[in-house]
């Protein structure tokens, strides 16, 4: 196998990967073995038709697509090993250039490369001072939040649904009298006023009583992700199974003793104030880091290739979909309830992806400029920190990492990044 690298504009590169004819023939053989059971030829039992016979009837290219899919992943992985000096930061865009019997199999992989950064000023950066004072309003809000957490959820039977209630509903959506995929749910706890369903849906539940069945009329947005529903009027058949509301506890000494180790509200308020001060200090540290990095980004120059952004957006959407799934919701249902579509969702994610990329690039550039090293003691302390967060024994973590050099280097890189963050934040000037 051979690999040729062509550097392109805007931090892109094209890898031309050539695989020997024999390897391609082996992939074709695998494709034949994979598909022979599906092919019928008069005079032969299914699965017993010789490869040559199938190729004669359907043409030699009958197995080429599957053969390409077999050979490309492994060949691309080997190409990456041969081009370790390239820092590839995107998924490859694959094109097949040559796919013929008896000839080398040739394909190209267009990839994004990690951009170079022209660093601006990164020491002594000026930022706005962050206020960490704790006010009475802050304390009241925190106590109110705790009151909400300790509220009892009770079932209401003597009144209709109102704003703020949780209506447990069955629903099924119809467009032009036909039910549509993803538009049905049973015993769904809908918080009225949360805005989690299509605009107008929740308002029409207000005033309904337990056991009521009603039609909820809504219109899907014009740019809805499912084109067959975009701009369409829909009717949801809804049944209210149950109405629930929160019953808040009284804010008195008894409440304080139940939610804390203190006997009076006065003592509890002081403890809340102390905890809020610690929380604000931590948040201020994070905000300071963000502000300093943002200032450095503005004073630096870099050209981020679009495929790098796309890859980061893909990863963010995948993570988000997994979080939704853990809550029993699919991405398609989320789009239906919010009126978003994939294009809009990707656009929302794009800003965060760009910021994440820019932040990492400038921090990597600072690490390189300062030539940070990580001592054995610093590495051990980082292992202890990771083990503590993961609730693992340090020895178990070391056993898990083993001889994985990639894993070790990732930990070392994280320590270097933290050194860069400490450098720029410690030297920052708050106005």
PLY file of the C-alpha trace (Angstrom):
ply
format ascii 1.0
element vertex 431
property float x
property float y
property float z
element edge 430
property int vertex1
property int vertex2
end_header
0.00 0.00 0.00
1.20 3.52 -0.75
0.06 6.94 0.49
0.58 10.32 -1.14
-0.22 13.54 0.72
-1.27 16.73 -1.03
-1.65 19.86 1.12
-4.65 21.96 0.10
-5.84 25.46 0.96
-7.55 26.35 4.24
-5.80 23.68 6.32
-7.07 20.78 4.23
-5.17 17.81 2.82
-5.88 15.01 0.36
-4.50 11.52 0.97
-4.29 9.36 -2.14
-4.19 5.74 -0.99
-3.27 2.93 -3.35
-3.97 -0.70 -2.45
-2.33 -3.58 -4.30
-4.50 -5.54 -6.83
-4.12 -8.74 -4.78
-5.55 -7.08 -1.67
-8.46 -5.76 -3.68
-9.10 -9.25 -5.08
-9.19 -10.60 -1.52
-11.78 -7.95 -0.62
-13.84 -8.93 -3.68
-13.68 -12.56 -2.52
-14.95 -11.52 0.92
-17.76 -9.56 -0.73
-18.67 -12.65 -2.78
-18.77 -14.86 0.35
-20.92 -12.25 2.08
-23.47 -12.04 -0.75
-23.48 -15.46 -2.44
-26.35 -16.72 -0.29
-28.62 -13.98 -1.66
-27.97 -14.69 -5.35
-29.91 -17.08 -7.54
-28.70 -18.56 -10.85
-30.67 -21.26 -12.72
-29.07 -24.68 -12.27
-27.36 -23.82 -8.97
-28.53 -24.05 -5.39
-28.62 -20.77 -3.50
-25.24 -20.05 -1.99
-23.47 -22.49 -4.30
-23.09 -20.28 -7.38
-19.37 -19.89 -8.29
-17.99 -16.37 -8.12
-16.95 -16.45 -11.77
-20.49 -17.39 -12.83
-22.03 -14.48 -10.90
-19.47 -12.04 -12.31
-20.17 -13.32 -15.83
-23.91 -12.81 -15.44
-23.91 -9.47 -13.58
-20.51 -8.06 -14.52
-17.26 -8.12 -12.49
-18.27 -4.88 -10.72
-21.18 -6.61 -8.95
-19.06 -7.01 -5.80
-16.99 -3.81 -6.09
-19.08 -1.61 -3.79
-19.00 -4.12 -0.95
-15.31 -4.81 -1.60
-14.57 -1.08 -1.36
-16.48 -0.87 1.92
-14.43 -3.81 3.20
-11.03 -2.47 2.16
-11.32 1.29 2.80
-11.54 1.39 6.64
-8.48 -0.80 7.14
-6.49 0.93 4.39
-7.36 4.37 5.76
-6.29 3.32 9.28
-2.95 2.10 7.90
-2.56 5.36 5.97
-2.95 7.30 9.23
-0.15 5.24 10.77
2.08 6.19 7.83
1.25 9.90 8.13
1.68 10.41 11.87
3.11 13.88 11.29
-0.32 15.04 10.07
-2.69 16.20 12.82
-6.02 15.20 11.30
-9.03 16.81 13.00
-12.02 15.67 10.93
-13.65 12.61 9.51
-12.43 11.82 5.97
-14.38 12.58 2.82
-13.83 9.45 0.74
-13.85 9.24 -3.06
-12.92 6.15 -5.12
-10.63 7.00 -8.04
-9.93 3.52 -9.44
-11.77 0.27 -8.93
-11.01 -2.27 -11.67
-10.15 -5.96 -11.82
-6.40 -6.59 -11.94
-5.52 -2.97 -11.11
-4.62 -1.25 -7.83
-7.59 0.03 -5.86
-7.12 3.79 -5.45
-9.16 6.13 -3.28
-8.72 9.59 -1.81
-9.48 10.85 1.69
-9.91 14.59 2.08
-9.29 15.65 5.68
-8.94 18.78 7.80
-5.61 19.46 9.48
-5.10 21.11 12.84
-4.68 24.84 12.12
-1.63 26.80 13.14
-2.31 29.65 15.55
-0.65 33.04 15.44
-0.86 33.88 19.13
-1.60 37.39 20.29
-0.94 38.66 23.80
-1.68 35.97 26.36
0.03 37.23 29.53
-1.36 40.18 31.46
-4.67 40.15 29.54
-7.16 42.77 30.81
-10.68 41.61 31.71
-13.69 42.99 33.57
-13.72 42.31 37.33
-16.23 39.63 38.27
-18.54 40.37 41.19
-18.63 37.63 43.84
-20.76 39.42 46.48
-23.67 37.42 47.91
-26.89 39.46 48.28
-30.05 38.83 50.31
-31.81 38.24 46.99
-29.31 35.48 46.17
-29.98 33.83 49.53
-33.76 34.08 49.07
-33.52 32.50 45.61
-31.44 29.59 46.92
-33.85 28.97 49.80
-36.77 29.17 47.34
-35.02 26.59 45.15
-34.62 24.29 48.16
-38.28 24.86 49.00
-39.21 23.74 45.44
-37.01 20.66 45.73
-38.72 19.67 48.99
-42.20 20.31 47.70
-44.64 17.43 47.73
-46.25 16.45 44.47
-49.91 15.84 45.09
-52.66 14.65 42.80
-55.41 17.20 42.24
-58.98 16.01 41.72
-61.12 19.06 42.51
-60.05 21.48 39.79
-58.87 21.84 36.20
-55.32 22.09 34.86
-53.60 25.44 35.43
-50.24 26.91 34.50
-47.40 25.24 36.42
-49.23 21.93 36.90
-48.00 18.62 35.59
-50.65 17.06 33.36
-50.16 13.34 32.83
-51.53 12.78 29.33
-52.02 10.29 26.52
-51.73 11.84 23.08
-51.69 10.90 19.41
-51.14 13.29 16.52
-52.91 13.29 13.16
-52.33 15.21 9.93
-55.10 15.07 7.31
-56.75 12.40 9.42
-53.69 10.10 9.36
-51.55 9.29 12.41
-47.86 10.15 11.94
-44.70 8.50 13.28
-43.38 9.79 16.60
-46.63 11.59 17.41
-47.93 9.20 20.09
-47.27 8.96 23.81
-48.86 7.46 26.91
-48.85 8.76 30.50
-46.51 11.56 29.49
-45.85 14.04 32.37
-46.19 17.43 30.66
-45.27 20.46 32.78
-47.66 23.22 31.66
-45.73 26.37 30.82
-42.44 24.56 30.23
-42.59 25.18 26.48
-41.44 21.62 25.83
-44.17 20.88 23.27
-45.09 22.59 19.98
-46.19 26.22 20.58
-49.87 26.37 21.45
-50.12 22.77 22.65
-49.77 23.37 26.41
-52.12 26.38 26.46
-54.95 24.18 25.17
-54.54 21.74 28.09
-55.22 24.51 30.62
-58.80 24.30 31.90
-59.18 20.57 31.25
-60.16 18.21 34.08
-58.98 14.69 34.91
-60.55 12.25 32.47
-61.25 14.92 29.86
-60.55 14.08 26.24
-59.96 16.91 23.79
-58.53 17.87 20.43
-55.43 20.08 20.51
-54.93 21.96 17.25
-51.43 23.11 16.33
-49.47 24.01 13.22
-46.01 22.60 12.57
-43.36 25.23 11.73
-42.63 25.77 8.03
-39.02 24.63 8.53
-39.93 21.57 10.61
-37.38 18.76 10.30
-39.90 16.21 8.98
-40.73 17.67 5.57
-44.01 15.74 5.35
-45.21 17.63 8.46
-43.67 21.08 7.83
-46.30 23.81 7.77
-49.13 21.29 8.22
-52.05 21.66 10.60
-52.17 18.83 13.11
-54.75 17.56 15.56
-53.63 15.80 18.71
-56.16 13.56 20.43
-55.40 14.12 24.10
-56.66 12.50 27.28
-55.85 13.99 30.69
-55.15 11.03 32.99
-54.00 12.94 36.06
-53.30 16.45 37.32
-50.45 17.06 39.74
-49.26 20.16 41.57
-46.49 21.06 43.97
-47.29 21.77 47.63
-44.57 23.98 49.10
-43.45 23.63 52.74
-43.53 26.65 55.08
-40.22 28.53 55.40
-39.79 28.23 59.17
-37.44 26.68 61.73
-38.97 23.25 61.10
-38.11 23.56 57.39
-34.54 24.60 58.30
-34.09 21.57 60.56
-35.40 19.22 57.86
-33.18 20.46 55.01
-30.02 21.22 57.01
-28.12 20.47 60.20
-29.35 23.73 61.76
-32.31 24.31 64.09
-33.29 27.82 63.02
-33.86 29.70 59.77
-31.32 32.33 60.86
-28.55 29.72 61.15
-29.67 28.08 57.91
-29.54 31.43 56.05
-25.97 32.00 57.27
-24.94 28.58 56.00
-26.63 29.23 52.65
-24.73 32.52 52.43
-21.41 30.75 53.12
-22.10 28.05 50.50
-23.19 30.63 47.93
-19.97 32.58 48.51
-17.93 29.43 47.78
-20.06 28.70 44.72
-19.68 32.24 43.40
-15.91 32.10 43.87
-15.78 28.89 41.85
-18.06 30.33 39.15
-15.98 33.52 39.07
-12.85 31.43 38.50
-14.52 29.69 35.55
-15.85 32.98 34.16
-12.39 34.52 34.50
-10.87 31.63 32.56
-13.52 32.00 29.84
-13.03 35.77 29.64
-9.23 35.50 29.41
-9.38 32.79 26.75
-11.93 34.79 24.76
-9.66 37.86 24.87
-6.70 35.78 23.69
-8.78 34.31 20.85
-9.73 37.82 19.70
-6.07 38.83 19.65
-4.94 35.67 17.81
-5.27 34.48 14.23
-6.30 31.04 13.01
-8.20 29.55 10.09
-10.49 26.72 11.16
-11.47 24.32 8.34
-15.20 23.69 8.03
-14.91 19.87 8.26
-13.27 20.31 11.68
-16.31 22.29 12.84
-18.70 19.76 11.28
-16.98 16.88 13.08
-17.23 18.68 16.42
-20.91 19.47 15.82
-21.55 15.80 14.96
-19.93 14.74 18.24
-21.93 17.30 20.25
-25.21 16.15 18.67
-24.35 12.52 19.36
-23.68 13.36 23.04
-26.93 15.32 23.27
-28.91 12.48 21.70
-27.48 10.05 24.26
-28.51 12.35 27.11
-32.03 12.59 25.68
-32.17 8.82 25.31
-31.30 8.41 29.00
-34.45 10.50 29.69
-36.57 8.30 27.42
-36.73 10.80 24.56
-35.50 10.43 20.99
-33.94 13.26 19.01
-36.88 13.12 16.58
-39.37 13.57 19.45
-37.30 16.44 20.81
-37.49 18.15 17.41
-41.24 17.59 17.27
-41.84 19.08 20.71
-39.53 22.07 20.21
-40.27 22.84 16.56
-36.58 22.55 15.70
-35.12 20.62 12.76
-31.65 19.19 12.21
-30.41 22.22 10.26
-31.49 24.62 13.01
-30.13 22.34 15.70
-26.75 22.10 13.96
-26.67 25.89 13.64
-27.33 26.21 17.37
-24.52 23.76 18.12
-22.09 25.42 15.70
-21.31 28.45 17.86
-20.39 26.24 20.81
-18.29 23.99 18.58
-16.32 26.93 17.17
-15.71 28.33 20.66
-14.55 24.94 21.90
-12.17 24.55 18.96
-10.75 28.07 19.25
-10.20 27.66 23.00
-8.32 24.40 22.60
-6.22 25.73 19.73
-4.99 28.81 21.64
-4.30 26.74 24.77
-2.34 24.20 22.72
-0.40 27.11 21.19
0.40 28.50 24.65
1.58 25.06 25.78
3.91 24.94 22.78
5.13 28.53 23.30
5.89 27.92 26.99
7.29 24.42 26.36
5.63 23.02 29.47
6.80 19.73 30.91
5.00 17.40 33.31
6.98 15.86 36.17
6.32 12.41 37.60
4.85 14.02 40.74
2.48 16.16 38.65
1.40 13.09 36.68
0.74 11.17 39.91
-1.31 14.07 41.34
-3.41 14.16 38.19
-4.03 10.41 38.50
-5.14 10.98 42.10
-7.52 13.73 40.97
-9.03 11.56 38.21
-9.35 8.60 40.58
-11.09 10.79 43.16
-13.59 12.13 40.62
-14.21 8.60 39.30
-14.40 7.14 42.82
-11.66 4.66 41.97
-8.51 3.53 43.71
-5.40 5.05 42.10
-3.90 1.57 41.64
-7.04 0.44 39.82
-6.81 3.47 37.53
-3.16 2.71 36.78
-4.09 -0.89 36.05
-6.83 0.32 33.71
-4.43 2.61 31.82
-1.73 -0.07 31.72
0.70 0.41 28.84
-1.71 2.57 26.85
0.61 5.36 25.68
-2.28 7.24 24.07
-4.11 7.32 27.41
-1.01 8.42 29.29
-0.27 11.16 26.76
-3.85 12.39 26.99
-3.46 12.80 30.77
-0.12 14.57 30.31
-1.67 16.89 27.72
-4.50 17.74 30.14
-1.96 18.72 32.81
-0.16 20.94 30.31
-3.44 22.58 29.31
-4.21 23.28 32.98
-0.77 24.85 33.34
-1.57 27.13 30.41
-4.91 28.09 31.99
-3.23 28.82 35.33
-0.60 30.96 33.60
-3.03 33.15 31.69
-5.54 33.55 34.55
-2.92 34.26 37.23
-1.35 36.95 35.07
-4.68 38.48 33.98
-5.49 42.04 35.10
-9.04 42.67 36.36
-10.29 46.21 35.65
0 1
1 2
2 3
3 4
4 5
5 6
6 7
7 8
8 9
9 10
10 11
11 12
12 13
13 14
14 15
15 16
16 17
17 18
18 19
19 20
20 21
21 22
22 23
23 24
24 25
25 26
26 27
27 28
28 29
29 30
30 31
31 32
32 33
33 34
34 35
35 36
36 37
37 38
38 39
39 40
40 41
41 42
42 43
43 44
44 45
45 46
46 47
47 48
48 49
49 50
50 51
51 52
52 53
53 54
54 55
55 56
56 57
57 58
58 59
59 60
60 61
61 62
62 63
63 64
64 65
65 66
66 67
67 68
68 69
69 70
70 71
71 72
72 73
73 74
74 75
75 76
76 77
77 78
78 79
79 80
80 81
81 82
82 83
83 84
84 85
85 86
86 87
87 88
88 89
89 90
90 91
91 92
92 93
93 94
94 95
95 96
96 97
97 98
98 99
99 100
100 101
101 102
102 103
103 104
104 105
105 106
106 107
107 108
108 109
109 110
110 111
111 112
112 113
113 114
114 115
115 116
116 117
117 118
118 119
119 120
120 121
121 122
122 123
123 124
124 125
125 126
126 127
127 128
128 129
129 130
130 131
131 132
132 133
133 134
134 135
135 136
136 137
137 138
138 139
139 140
140 141
141 142
142 143
143 144
144 145
145 146
146 147
147 148
148 149
149 150
150 151
151 152
152 153
153 154
154 155
155 156
156 157
157 158
158 159
159 160
160 161
161 162
162 163
163 164
164 165
165 166
166 167
167 168
168 169
169 170
170 171
171 172
172 173
173 174
174 175
175 176
176 177
177 178
178 179
179 180
180 181
181 182
182 183
183 184
184 185
185 186
186 187
187 188
188 189
189 190
190 191
191 192
192 193
193 194
194 195
195 196
196 197
197 198
198 199
199 200
200 201
201 202
202 203
203 204
204 205
205 206
206 207
207 208
208 209
209 210
210 211
211 212
212 213
213 214
214 215
215 216
216 217
217 218
218 219
219 220
220 221
221 222
222 223
223 224
224 225
225 226
226 227
227 228
228 229
229 230
230 231
231 232
232 233
233 234
234 235
235 236
236 237
237 238
238 239
239 240
240 241
241 242
242 243
243 244
244 245
245 246
246 247
247 248
248 249
249 250
250 251
251 252
252 253
253 254
254 255
255 256
256 257
257 258
258 259
259 260
260 261
261 262
262 263
263 264
264 265
265 266
266 267
267 268
268 269
269 270
270 271
271 272
272 273
273 274
274 275
275 276
276 277
277 278
278 279
279 280
280 281
281 282
282 283
283 284
284 285
285 286
286 287
287 288
288 289
289 290
290 291
291 292
292 293
293 294
294 295
295 296
296 297
297 298
298 299
299 300
300 301
301 302
302 303
303 304
304 305
305 306
306 307
307 308
308 309
309 310
310 311
311 312
312 313
313 314
314 315
315 316
316 317
317 318
318 319
319 320
320 321
321 322
322 323
323 324
324 325
325 326
326 327
327 328
328 329
329 330
330 331
331 332
332 333
333 334
334 335
335 336
336 337
337 338
338 339
339 340
340 341
341 342
342 343
343 344
344 345
345 346
346 347
347 348
348 349
349 350
350 351
351 352
352 353
353 354
354 355
355 356
356 357
357 358
358 359
359 360
360 361
361 362
362 363
363 364
364 365
365 366
366 367
367 368
368 369
369 370
370 371
371 372
372 373
373 374
374 375
375 376
376 377
377 378
378 379
379 380
380 381
381 382
382 383
383 384
384 385
385 386
386 387
387 388
388 389
389 390
390 391
391 392
392 393
393 394
394 395
395 396
396 397
397 398
398 399
399 400
400 401
401 402
402 403
403 404
404 405
405 406
406 407
407 408
408 409
409 410
410 411
411 412
412 413
413 414
414 415
415 416
416 417
417 418
418 419
419 420
420 421
421 422
422 423
423 424
424 425
425 426
426 427
427 428
428 429
429 430
